[in-house]
Amino acid sequence: MASFEVSGLSKSFATGPPALRDISFRYEGVGAIGYLGPNGAGKTTT
């Protein structure tokens, strides 16, 4: 059983191409996960 699962996630802004398109993943609860990116990449917004 997954700790959490994301299926078909998409994100777009008013201008520009989609930031995410149809992203799916499953986290099984073993270890740790992180979300990395450069300054201004939208980590907080996402």
GITA-V245729 format. One record per backbone hydrogen bond with DSSP energy under -0.5 kcal/mol. NH is the residue of the N-H (numbers start at 0). CO is the residue of the C=O. If there is no record, write none. Layout:
NH,CO ; NH,CO
This chain:
2,26 ; 3,26 ; 5,24 ; 8,22 ; 10,19 ; 18,10 ; 19,10 ; 22,8 ; 24,5 ; 26,3 ; 27,25 ; 30,28 ; 40,37 ; 45,41
